[in-house]
Amino acid sequence: MLKEAILHIPDSNYAFTADGKTVVIRLRTKKGDVVRCTLCYGDRVCPEEPAPVKAKPMRLIGSDSLFDYYECKLTACCTRIFYYFTLEDKGETTYYYSNEFHVSPKCGRTEYYQFAYVRREDAVHVPSWVNSAIIYQIFPDSFATERRHISGKGLRKTDKTGSVCISRNGGTLKGIIESLDYLVTLGANCIYLNPIFSASSYHKYDTTDYFSIDPCFGTEEDLKLLVSECHKNKIRVILDGVFNHCGSHFFAFQDVLANGRASRYADWFYRLEFPVRYETPPNYEAFAYVREMPKLNTGNPEVAEYLCRVGKYWIQTADIDGWRLDVANEINHGFWRRFRETIKAVKPDAFLVGEIWEDASQWLQGDQFDSSMNYGFSVLCRDFFANRSITTEEFDQKLHAMLFRYKTPIAYAQMNLLDSHDVPRFLSVCNGNVKKLRLALFFMMTFLGVPSILYGDEAEIDGVTEEDYRKPMPWENQPEKGKLFQFIQKLIMIRKQHEAMTCGEFRTVPVNEPEVYAFFRKTGKEKLLIVLNNSDTEKTVRIPFEAPETIRRLFPDPKTKDQWKGGEFLSLDAMEGKILQIQ
C-alpha cells in the first residue's frame, strides 16, 4: 500500500455537509492500490466510554490518472462525529487518522478525525433552479438591433456623465426583447449578458457609470422590460459585473487624474504613482496593463461599499437573477464574501458565477460564489473532441480530477462551456467540422453541470480572432431552421424532461471500444445510459449490463420499449451519441 498517496482533508471537499443533514466523507488512494476502504465513525460527545464505533463501506466513485477516490455518505447521523478509515490491500490492513497510519485504532476519540458539528450554516447552498439551467450567453453589441435583425452599424452616443460611448455592430436591449421567442424555441432558460453599463468601448468592460445602461444599448426601462419579459417566459437573467477595474472615464479616476495625490479617491485604485501618467504602459495597476482599465482597490471599505450597492441596485431595480463576476480571481476574498452577503440578503436565490479559468476551489467553499466559468471543461472538450489529442481513458481521468476538486453541489453548478466571448469559437477549434461540434454539444448537454451556449454557436458561427468570434448574429440565415439548432433544441428538451440529466449521479461505464465513451446519469428513480462515438467510423460496443433491462431510446430517435439483454451490442454511427433510458 502506497501510504504517500493517501489523502483526507477535514472540512474541505473531502469532508462536508451538502444540505446541513447529510455528511459526505471522501478519501484518496493510489490508483488500484486498495481493495477495501471502510469508514469507522461515532458520536464524538457520546457519554459512553469507549464510544461505540459503527463501520460503513466506502464506495469507489471514480479515478483519475494517479488516484482512486472513495466516498461515504452519513445521513441522519449524530451532529458531532469522530471518524477514521480502515484500509486494506491484498496483504495489509492499516488504520488512518490524524494524517498518520496506525496498526490499530486508539480509544481516545479526540485523536481521530473530527467533524466538529454538522452546521446547516456551512452547507453549500446553490440556488435550486441552477441545476436545471441552460445558459445562453449574449454579447449585446452583436446579437440583435430589432426582431431577428442586427444592423451591423456602430453607434456613437454620450452618456449622462458626458462620456462618449460607442458600439460596433448595433445590438440593443430592445433587439434582445424582440427576439426572445427565438430563445424560447431553442429552450434556453437563463441569459447571461455581457456588460451593459455605460462604457467607452464597444465591449463595455471599461465601465464609466455602473448605475446607468449604456446609451448604445438602451435605457434602464429597457432592461426592466427585458427581465420582465424573460421572467414571463421562465427565463432568468444574469448580468456581467466588472468590479476588478473600471474605465478611465469613471468619475473617481477622472478626479485622480485632475487632482493627483490630493484626490479623495486616490485610495480607490491600486498602486498609483504620482504624478499619474495616463499612458502605455501606465504607472498604476490596470487590467492586463491596459491604461483604460485602472484596477479598483476593493480592499478599501468605500470601494467595497460602492460596488456592493451596484450589485444590490440592479437586483432591486430590475429584478435580475444574479451576477457573472469578471476577473474574479484578481479580487480579494474579503470583498467577495461581503458581496455575496449583500446580494443573498436581497435575493437568496441569486446566482453568483466567478470568471476563474483555473481551479476555483478557494472561491467555491460556499462563502463566495455558487459557480465558476468552467474553462477546464472547454479545454478537455477541445483535446478530446476537436483535436483528439487525448484518449478516451485520459478524457475520463481528467473529468474525474476536475469533478473531485469541488464539493458535490458546486460540481453540479459549474458553468460548462465550449467557448465564450474571450476565446475562439469551438467550431473553429474543430477546423470547421460541424460533426465534432455536435458531439461536444451532445456531451455538454448530458454531462453534469450547467450547459452554456455562446450566442450563434447554434448558427455555426466561427472565428479565431476577437473581431470574428464576436461577429454579428447571422439572422439572415434563419438559424432556427438549421439542423444544428434543432439538434440542440432536442437535447435541451430531453435534459429538461429527465431529472437524471440535471441532478443525477455520474458514473463511467467501461466498453470494449477505445474511442467510445459511455456513462450513467442516475437518480433513485431514473437511470440513463449515454454512449458516444468519438471516431470517424461506425462502432459496435458491448454494454456490460448485469441483467436484462427494459430500455427506451431517447436520442437521437425515440423508439418503443425493448428488452435489452446483458452483454448485447449497441451500434453507433461515426461521431454519434445516443441516450438510453433504462427501466
C-alpha positions as CSV (number, residue, x, y, z in Angstrom):
1,M,0.0,0.0,0.0
2,L,1.5,3.3,-1.1
3,K,0.8,5.4,2.0
4,E,2.2,8.6,0.5
5,A,-0.8,8.7,-2.0
6,I,-3.5,8.5,0.7
7,L,-5.1,11.8,1.5
8,H,-8.0,13.1,3.6
9,I,-8.6,16.8,4.5
10,P,-11.2,17.6,7.1
11,D,-13.6,20.5,6.4
12,S,-12.9,20.5,2.7
13,N,-14.1,18.8,-0.5
14,Y,-13.1,15.6,1.3
15,A,-15.4,16.3,4.3
16,F,-18.5,18.5,4.0
17,T,-22.3,18.6,4.5
18,A,-24.3,19.0,1.4
19,D,-27.5,20.0,3.0
20,G,-27.0,20.5,6.7
21,K,-28.0,16.9,7.4
22,T,-26.0,14.6,5.2
23,V,-22.2,14.4,5.7
24,V,-20.0,13.4,2.8
25,I,-16.6,11.8,3.6
26,R,-14.1,11.2,0.8
27,L,-10.6,9.5,0.8
28,R,-8.0,9.4,-1.9
29,T,-5.7,6.4,-2.5
30,K,-3.2,5.3,-5.1
31,K,-5.0,4.0,-8.2
32,G,-5.7,0.3,-8.0
33,D,-3.9,0.0,-4.6
34,V,-6.6,-0.6,-2.1
35,V,-9.1,-3.4,-2.3
36,R,-11.4,-2.2,0.6
37,C,-11.9,1.0,2.3
38,T,-14.2,1.4,5.4
39,L,-15.3,4.5,7.3
40,C,-15.5,4.0,11.0
41,Y,-17.3,6.7,12.9
42,G,-19.1,7.6,16.1
43,D,-20.6,10.3,18.3
44,R,-17.7,12.4,19.5
45,V,-19.6,13.5,22.6
46,C,-21.2,10.2,23.4
47,P,-21.3,9.7,27.2
48,E,-20.2,6.0,26.9
49,E,-16.5,5.2,27.2
50,P,-15.1,3.9,24.9
51,A,-17.5,5.4,22.4
52,P,-19.4,3.0,20.2
53,V,-18.0,2.8,16.6
54,K,-20.0,2.0,13.5
55,A,-18.5,0.8,10.2
56,K,-19.7,1.7,6.7
57,P,-18.1,0.5,3.5
58,M,-16.9,3.4,1.2
59,R,-17.7,3.3,-2.5
60,L,-15.2,3.8,-5.2
61,I,-16.7,6.8,-7.1
62,G,-14.0,7.4,-9.7
63,S,-10.4,7.6,-10.7
64,D,-8.0,10.0,-12.4
65,S,-4.6,9.1,-13.8
66,L,-3.0,8.6,-10.4
67,F,-5.6,8.1,-7.7
68,D,-8.8,6.4,-6.7
69,Y,-11.5,8.3,-4.9
70,Y,-13.7,6.7,-2.3
71,E,-16.9,8.2,-0.8
72,C,-19.3,7.5,2.0
73,K,-22.5,9.5,3.0
74,L,-23.8,9.6,6.5
75,T,-27.4,10.5,6.7
76,A,-29.4,11.0,9.9
77,C,-26.2,10.5,11.9
78,C,-25.2,12.3,15.1
79,T,-24.3,16.0,14.7
80,R,-20.8,15.7,16.2
81,I,-18.7,13.0,14.6
82,F,-15.3,11.4,15.1
83,Y,-14.1,9.1,12.3
84,Y,-11.2,7.1,10.9
85,F,-10.5,4.8,8.0
86,T,-9.7,1.1,7.7
87,L,-7.7,0.4,4.5
88,E,-7.0,-3.0,3.1
89,D,-4.8,-4.1,0.2
90,K,-4.1,-7.7,-0.7
91,G,-1.6,-8.2,2.2
92,E,-2.0,-5.4,4.7
93,T,-4.6,-3.6,6.8
94,T,-3.9,-0.2,8.3
95,Y,-5.8,2.5,10.2
96,Y,-5.7,6.1,9.0
97,Y,-6.5,9.1,11.0
98,S,-4.9,12.4,12.1
99,N,-2.8,12.2,8.9
100,E,-1.0,9.2,10.3
101,F,-1.1,5.4,10.0
102,H,-1.7,3.1,12.9
103,V,-1.7,-0.7,13.5
104,S,-4.9,-0.4,15.5
105,P,-7.4,2.3,16.4
106,K,-6.9,4.1,19.7
107,C,-9.6,4.6,22.3
108,G,-9.1,8.3,22.6
109,R,-11.8,9.7,20.4
110,T,-10.3,13.1,20.2
111,E,-7.3,11.7,18.3
112,Y,-9.4,10.7,15.4
113,Y,-10.6,12.9,12.5
114,Q,-13.3,15.3,13.7
115,F,-16.4,16.7,12.1
116,A,-17.0,19.0,15.0
117,Y,-20.6,19.9,14.3
118,V,-22.9,19.4,11.2
119,R,-23.7,23.1,10.9
120,R,-26.5,24.0,8.5
121,E,-24.8,27.4,8.0
122,D,-21.8,25.7,6.5
123,A,-23.8,23.6,4.0
124,V,-23.2,24.7,0.4
125,H,-26.4,26.4,-0.8
126,V,-26.6,26.7,-4.6
127,P,-29.9,28.2,-5.8
128,S,-32.3,25.3,-6.5
129,W,-33.0,26.5,-10.1
130,V,-29.4,26.4,-11.2
131,N,-29.0,22.6,-11.8
132,S,-31.9,22.9,-14.4
133,A,-30.5,26.0,-16.1
134,I,-29.4,26.1,-19.8
135,I,-27.5,29.3,-20.2
136,Y,-27.4,31.3,-23.4
137,Q,-24.7,33.9,-23.4
138,I,-25.4,37.1,-25.3
139,F,-22.8,39.7,-26.3
140,P,-25.2,42.6,-26.5
141,D,-23.4,44.6,-29.3
142,S,-23.6,41.6,-31.6
143,F,-26.9,39.9,-31.1
144,A,-29.9,42.0,-32.4
145,T,-30.9,45.6,-33.1
146,E,-34.5,44.7,-33.5
147,R,-36.5,41.5,-34.0
148,R,-34.1,38.9,-35.5
149,H,-32.0,41.5,-37.2
150,I,-28.6,43.1,-36.5
151,S,-27.8,46.3,-38.3
152,G,-24.0,45.8,-38.3
153,K,-23.7,49.5,-37.9
154,G,-22.0,51.0,-34.8
155,L,-23.3,53.9,-32.8
156,R,-21.7,56.9,-31.0
157,K,-23.6,58.4,-28.1
158,T,-22.9,60.4,-25.0
159,D,-23.9,59.1,-21.6
160,K,-25.2,61.1,-18.6
161,T,-21.6,61.7,-17.4
162,G,-20.7,63.3,-20.7
163,S,-18.5,60.4,-21.8
164,V,-18.6,59.2,-25.3
165,C,-19.9,55.6,-25.7
166,I,-19.6,53.5,-28.9
167,S,-20.8,50.3,-30.3
168,R,-19.6,48.2,-33.3
169,N,-22.5,46.1,-34.6
170,G,-25.6,47.9,-33.3
171,G,-27.0,45.4,-30.9
172,T,-29.6,46.7,-28.4
173,L,-31.6,45.5,-25.4
174,K,-34.7,46.1,-27.5
175,G,-33.4,43.7,-30.1
176,I,-33.0,41.0,-27.4
177,I,-36.5,41.6,-26.1
178,E,-38.0,41.4,-29.6
179,S,-36.0,38.2,-30.3
180,L,-36.9,36.3,-27.1
181,D,-39.1,33.9,-28.9
182,Y,-36.0,32.6,-30.6
183,L,-34.5,31.6,-27.2
184,V,-37.8,30.2,-26.0
185,T,-37.9,28.0,-29.1
186,L,-34.4,26.9,-28.6
187,G,-35.1,26.0,-24.9
188,A,-32.7,28.3,-23.1
189,N,-33.9,29.3,-19.7
190,C,-31.2,31.6,-18.5
191,I,-29.5,34.6,-20.3
192,Y,-26.0,35.7,-19.4
193,L,-25.5,39.2,-20.7
194,N,-22.0,40.6,-21.2
195,P,-21.7,44.2,-19.7
196,I,-24.5,46.6,-20.5
197,F,-23.5,49.6,-18.3
198,S,-22.1,52.9,-19.7
199,A,-18.6,52.4,-21.1
200,S,-16.4,53.9,-23.7
201,S,-15.6,50.8,-25.7
202,Y,-17.9,48.5,-27.7
203,H,-17.3,45.6,-25.4
204,K,-18.2,47.6,-22.3
205,Y,-15.6,46.2,-19.9
206,D,-14.3,49.7,-19.2
207,T,-17.3,51.0,-17.1
208,T,-17.8,54.7,-16.8
209,D,-21.1,54.6,-14.9
210,Y,-22.2,51.5,-13.0
211,F,-25.7,52.9,-12.3
212,S,-26.8,53.6,-15.9
213,I,-27.3,51.5,-19.1
214,D,-25.0,52.3,-22.0
215,P,-27.0,54.6,-24.3
216,C,-25.9,52.5,-27.3
217,F,-27.8,49.6,-25.8
218,G,-30.9,51.4,-24.5
219,T,-32.2,52.5,-21.1
220,E,-32.9,51.3,-17.6
221,E,-36.5,50.9,-18.7
222,D,-35.4,48.6,-21.5
223,L,-33.5,46.4,-19.0
224,K,-36.6,46.2,-16.7
225,L,-38.8,45.2,-19.6
226,L,-36.2,42.6,-20.8
227,V,-36.1,41.0,-17.4
228,S,-39.9,41.2,-17.0
229,E,-40.4,39.5,-20.4
230,C,-37.8,36.9,-19.7
231,H,-39.5,36.0,-16.4
232,K,-42.8,35.7,-18.2
233,N,-41.1,33.1,-20.4
234,K,-39.4,31.4,-17.4
235,I,-36.0,32.7,-18.4
236,R,-33.6,34.0,-15.7
237,V,-31.2,36.9,-16.4
238,I,-27.7,37.4,-15.0
239,L,-25.5,40.4,-15.7
240,D,-21.8,40.9,-16.0
241,G,-20.2,42.7,-13.1
242,V,-16.9,44.3,-13.9
243,F,-15.6,45.2,-10.4
244,N,-11.9,44.4,-10.7
245,H,-11.4,47.5,-12.8
246,C,-13.3,50.5,-14.1
247,G,-12.9,52.6,-17.2
248,S,-10.7,55.6,-17.4
249,H,-13.7,57.9,-17.6
250,F,-15.1,56.6,-14.3
251,F,-15.7,59.6,-12.0
252,A,-13.2,58.6,-9.3
253,F,-10.4,58.0,-11.8
254,Q,-11.1,61.3,-13.5
255,D,-10.8,63.0,-10.1
256,V,-7.4,61.3,-9.6
257,L,-6.2,62.5,-13.0
258,A,-7.3,66.0,-12.1
259,N,-6.1,66.2,-8.5
260,G,-3.4,63.7,-8.2
261,R,-2.3,62.8,-4.6
262,A,-4.9,65.3,-3.3
263,S,-7.8,63.4,-4.7
264,R,-10.2,61.9,-2.1
265,Y,-10.4,58.9,-4.5
266,A,-6.6,58.3,-4.6
267,D,-7.0,55.2,-2.4
268,W,-9.8,53.8,-4.7
269,F,-7.1,52.5,-7.0
270,Y,-4.2,50.1,-6.8
271,R,-0.6,51.3,-6.6
272,L,-0.9,54.7,-8.0
273,E,2.3,56.7,-8.6
274,F,2.3,60.5,-8.7
275,P,2.0,62.2,-10.9
276,V,-0.3,59.6,-12.5
277,R,0.7,59.0,-16.1
278,Y,-2.2,58.1,-18.4
279,E,-0.1,56.4,-21.0
280,T,1.0,52.9,-22.2
281,P,2.2,51.3,-20.1
282,P,0.5,53.1,-17.2
283,N,2.3,53.8,-13.9
284,Y,-0.7,52.3,-12.0
285,E,-2.2,48.9,-11.8
286,A,-4.6,48.2,-14.6
287,F,-6.3,45.1,-16.1
288,A,-3.6,43.5,-18.3
289,Y,-1.7,46.8,-18.4
290,V,-4.5,48.4,-20.4
291,R,-4.4,52.1,-19.3
292,E,-8.1,52.5,-20.0
293,M,-8.9,49.9,-17.3
294,P,-7.4,51.1,-13.9
295,K,-7.7,48.4,-11.2
296,L,-10.1,49.3,-8.3
297,N,-8.9,48.8,-4.7
298,T,-11.7,46.6,-3.4
299,G,-9.8,46.4,-0.1
300,N,-10.9,50.0,0.5
301,P,-14.2,49.9,2.5
302,E,-15.6,52.8,0.5
303,V,-14.9,51.0,-2.8
304,A,-16.4,47.7,-1.4
305,E,-19.5,49.6,-0.2
306,Y,-19.9,51.3,-3.6
307,L,-19.7,48.1,-5.6
308,C,-22.0,46.2,-3.2
309,R,-24.5,49.0,-3.8
310,V,-24.2,48.4,-7.5
311,G,-24.8,44.7,-7.1
312,K,-27.8,45.3,-4.9
313,Y,-29.2,48.2,-7.0
314,W,-29.8,46.1,-10.2
315,I,-31.5,43.3,-8.3
316,Q,-33.8,45.7,-6.6
317,T,-34.4,47.9,-9.6
318,A,-34.6,45.4,-12.5
319,D,-35.1,42.1,-10.6
320,I,-32.1,40.4,-12.2
321,D,-31.3,36.9,-11.1
322,G,-27.6,37.0,-10.5
323,W,-24.1,38.2,-11.5
324,R,-21.3,36.8,-13.5
325,L,-18.2,38.4,-11.9
326,D,-15.4,39.5,-14.3
327,V,-11.7,38.8,-13.4
328,A,-12.9,37.4,-10.1
329,N,-9.6,35.8,-9.2
330,E,-7.8,39.1,-9.1
331,I,-10.1,40.5,-6.3
332,N,-9.6,39.9,-2.6
333,H,-11.7,37.2,-1.0
334,G,-12.9,39.5,1.7
335,F,-14.7,41.6,-0.9
336,W,-16.4,38.6,-2.5
337,R,-17.6,37.4,0.9
338,R,-19.1,40.8,1.6
339,F,-20.6,40.9,-1.9
340,R,-22.2,37.5,-1.5
341,E,-23.8,38.5,1.8
342,T,-25.2,41.7,0.3
343,I,-26.7,40.0,-2.8
344,K,-28.1,37.0,-0.9
345,A,-29.7,39.3,1.7
346,V,-31.7,40.9,-1.2
347,K,-32.3,37.8,-3.3
348,P,-31.4,34.5,-1.7
349,D,-31.6,32.5,-4.9
350,A,-29.4,34.9,-6.9
351,F,-26.7,33.0,-8.9
352,L,-23.1,34.2,-8.5
353,V,-20.6,32.9,-11.1
354,G,-16.9,33.8,-11.0
355,E,-14.8,34.2,-14.0
356,I,-11.9,32.0,-12.9
357,W,-10.1,30.0,-15.6
358,E,-8.1,27.8,-13.2
359,D,-9.0,25.6,-10.3
360,A,-11.6,27.8,-8.4
361,S,-11.7,25.8,-5.2
362,Q,-10.8,28.6,-2.8
363,W,-13.7,30.7,-4.2
364,L,-16.2,27.8,-4.1
365,Q,-16.3,27.0,-0.4
366,G,-19.9,28.3,-0.1
367,D,-18.9,31.7,1.2
368,Q,-18.2,33.5,-2.1
369,F,-19.5,32.1,-5.4
370,D,-22.0,29.4,-6.4
371,S,-20.1,28.5,-9.5
372,S,-17.3,29.4,-11.9
373,M,-16.9,29.6,-15.6
374,N,-15.6,26.1,-16.3
375,Y,-12.9,26.8,-18.8
376,G,-11.2,23.5,-17.8
377,F,-14.2,21.7,-19.3
378,S,-13.7,23.6,-22.6
379,V,-10.1,22.5,-22.7
380,L,-10.9,18.9,-22.2
381,C,-13.5,19.0,-24.9
382,R,-11.0,20.7,-27.2
383,D,-8.5,18.0,-26.6
384,F,-10.9,15.1,-26.8
385,F,-13.4,16.1,-29.5
386,A,-11.7,18.8,-31.6
387,N,-8.0,17.8,-31.6
388,R,-8.3,14.1,-30.5
389,S,-5.0,14.6,-28.7
390,I,-6.1,12.6,-25.6
391,T,-7.5,9.1,-25.4
392,T,-10.9,8.2,-24.0
393,E,-9.3,6.9,-20.9
394,E,-7.3,10.2,-20.4
395,F,-10.5,12.2,-21.0
396,D,-12.3,10.2,-18.3
397,Q,-9.4,10.6,-15.9
398,K,-9.2,14.3,-16.4
399,L,-13.0,14.7,-16.0
400,H,-12.9,12.9,-12.6
401,A,-9.9,15.0,-11.5
402,M,-12.0,18.1,-12.3
403,L,-15.1,16.9,-10.5
404,F,-13.5,15.8,-7.3
405,R,-11.8,19.1,-6.6
406,Y,-15.2,20.5,-5.6
407,K,-17.9,19.7,-3.1
408,T,-20.8,17.9,-4.8
409,P,-23.3,20.8,-5.0
410,I,-20.6,23.0,-6.6
411,A,-19.6,20.4,-9.1
412,Y,-23.3,20.2,-10.3
413,A,-23.4,24.0,-10.6
414,Q,-20.3,24.6,-12.7
415,M,-20.9,26.7,-15.8
416,N,-19.7,24.4,-18.5
417,L,-18.8,26.0,-21.8
418,L,-17.2,25.1,-25.1
419,D,-16.4,28.7,-26.0
420,S,-17.1,32.3,-24.9
421,H,-16.6,35.9,-25.9
422,D,-13.0,35.6,-24.9
423,V,-11.8,32.5,-26.9
424,P,-12.1,31.2,-30.4
425,R,-15.3,29.6,-31.4
426,F,-15.4,25.9,-30.8
427,L,-16.3,25.3,-34.5
428,S,-13.1,27.0,-35.5
429,V,-11.2,24.9,-32.9
430,C,-12.7,21.9,-34.8
431,N,-11.4,23.3,-38.1
432,G,-15.0,23.8,-39.3
433,N,-16.0,20.2,-38.6
434,V,-19.7,20.6,-37.5
435,K,-19.9,16.9,-36.5
436,K,-17.2,17.4,-33.9
437,L,-19.0,20.4,-32.6
438,R,-22.3,18.4,-32.4
439,L,-20.7,15.7,-30.4
440,A,-19.1,18.1,-28.0
441,L,-22.5,19.8,-27.5
442,F,-24.1,16.4,-27.0
443,F,-21.6,15.6,-24.2
444,M,-22.1,19.0,-22.6
445,M,-25.9,18.6,-22.6
446,T,-25.7,15.1,-21.0
447,F,-22.8,15.7,-18.5
448,L,-23.3,17.1,-15.0
449,G,-23.0,20.9,-14.6
450,V,-24.8,23.8,-16.3
451,P,-24.5,23.9,-20.1
452,S,-23.7,27.3,-21.6
453,I,-24.1,28.2,-25.2
454,L,-22.5,31.3,-26.7
455,Y,-24.9,33.2,-29.0
456,G,-24.7,31.9,-32.5
457,D,-23.0,28.6,-31.8
458,E,-26.3,27.0,-32.8
459,A,-26.0,29.0,-36.1
460,E,-22.5,27.7,-36.8
461,I,-20.7,31.0,-36.1
462,D,-16.9,30.5,-36.3
463,G,-14.0,32.8,-35.6
464,V,-10.5,32.8,-34.2
465,T,-9.8,36.5,-33.7
466,E,-11.8,38.7,-31.3
467,E,-13.5,40.5,-34.2
468,D,-14.6,37.2,-35.7
469,Y,-15.8,35.3,-32.7
470,R,-17.8,38.4,-31.6
471,K,-19.3,38.8,-35.1
472,P,-22.9,39.7,-35.6
473,M,-25.6,37.1,-35.2
474,P,-26.4,35.7,-38.7
475,W,-30.1,36.2,-38.6
476,E,-30.3,36.2,-42.4
477,N,-29.6,32.5,-42.4
478,Q,-32.7,31.7,-40.3
479,P,-30.7,29.7,-37.8
480,E,-33.9,28.3,-36.2
481,K,-34.4,26.3,-39.3
482,G,-30.9,24.8,-39.3
483,K,-30.0,21.2,-38.3
484,L,-27.7,22.3,-35.5
485,F,-30.3,24.5,-33.9
486,Q,-32.8,21.6,-34.0
487,F,-30.1,19.2,-32.6
488,I,-29.5,21.4,-29.6
489,Q,-33.2,22.1,-29.2
490,K,-33.9,18.3,-28.9
491,L,-31.1,17.8,-26.4
492,I,-32.4,20.7,-24.3
493,M,-35.9,19.2,-24.3
494,I,-34.6,15.8,-23.1
495,R,-32.4,17.5,-20.4
496,K,-35.5,19.3,-19.1
497,Q,-37.7,16.3,-19.1
498,H,-35.3,13.9,-17.2
499,E,-34.1,14.7,-13.7
500,A,-31.2,12.3,-14.0
501,M,-29.7,14.8,-16.6
502,T,-29.6,17.7,-14.2
503,C,-29.0,16.2,-10.7
504,G,-28.3,12.5,-11.4
505,E,-25.1,10.8,-10.3
506,F,-22.4,10.5,-13.0
507,R,-20.6,7.1,-13.4
508,T,-18.4,5.9,-16.2
509,V,-19.3,2.6,-17.9
510,P,-16.4,0.5,-19.4
511,V,-16.9,-0.5,-23.0
512,N,-14.8,-2.6,-25.4
513,E,-14.1,0.2,-28.0
514,P,-11.3,2.7,-27.0
515,E,-12.9,5.6,-29.0
516,V,-16.4,5.1,-27.4
517,Y,-17.2,6.8,-24.1
518,A,-20.2,5.7,-22.0
519,F,-21.6,6.8,-18.7
520,F,-24.7,6.6,-16.5
521,R,-26.7,9.5,-15.2
522,K,-29.0,8.2,-12.5
523,T,-31.2,9.1,-9.5
524,G,-33.1,6.8,-7.2
525,K,-36.0,6.9,-9.7
526,E,-34.3,7.0,-13.1
527,K,-31.2,5.7,-14.9
528,L,-29.9,6.9,-18.3
529,L,-27.1,5.5,-20.3
530,I,-25.2,7.9,-22.5
531,V,-22.9,6.5,-25.2
532,L,-20.9,8.5,-27.7
533,N,-18.6,7.5,-30.6
534,N,-15.6,9.9,-30.9
535,S,-14.3,8.4,-34.2
536,D,-14.8,8.7,-37.9
537,T,-16.1,5.1,-38.3
538,E,-19.1,3.2,-37.1
539,K,-18.6,1.3,-33.8
540,T,-20.4,-1.5,-32.1
541,V,-19.9,-1.8,-28.4
542,R,-20.8,-4.4,-25.8
543,I,-22.6,-2.8,-22.8
544,P,-22.0,-4.8,-19.6
545,F,-25.4,-4.9,-18.0
546,E,-25.7,-7.2,-15.0
547,A,-29.2,-8.5,-16.1
548,P,-31.7,-7.9,-18.9
549,E,-33.2,-4.5,-18.8
550,T,-36.2,-2.7,-20.4
551,I,-34.9,0.2,-22.4
552,R,-36.2,3.1,-24.4
553,R,-34.1,5.1,-26.7
554,L,-34.5,8.9,-26.1
555,F,-32.0,10.2,-28.6
556,P,-31.5,10.6,-31.5
557,D,-34.8,9.0,-32.5
558,P,-37.1,7.8,-29.7
559,K,-38.2,4.2,-30.1
560,T,-40.6,1.9,-28.3
561,K,-39.5,-0.2,-25.3
562,D,-37.3,-3.2,-26.0
563,Q,-35.8,-5.9,-23.9
564,W,-32.1,-5.3,-23.6
565,K,-30.1,-8.3,-22.5
566,G,-26.9,-8.2,-20.6
567,G,-23.9,-8.3,-23.0
568,E,-25.8,-7.3,-26.1
569,F,-24.3,-4.9,-28.6
570,L,-25.1,-1.3,-29.5
571,S,-24.2,0.3,-32.9
572,L,-23.2,3.9,-33.2
573,D,-22.5,5.8,-36.4
574,A,-19.4,7.9,-36.7
575,M,-19.4,10.8,-34.2
576,E,-22.9,9.8,-32.9
577,G,-24.2,10.0,-29.4
578,K,-27.2,8.0,-28.0
579,I,-29.2,8.3,-24.9
580,L,-31.0,5.2,-23.5
581,Q,-33.5,5.2,-20.6
582,I,-33.2,2.0,-18.6
583,Q,-36.3,0.9,-16.7
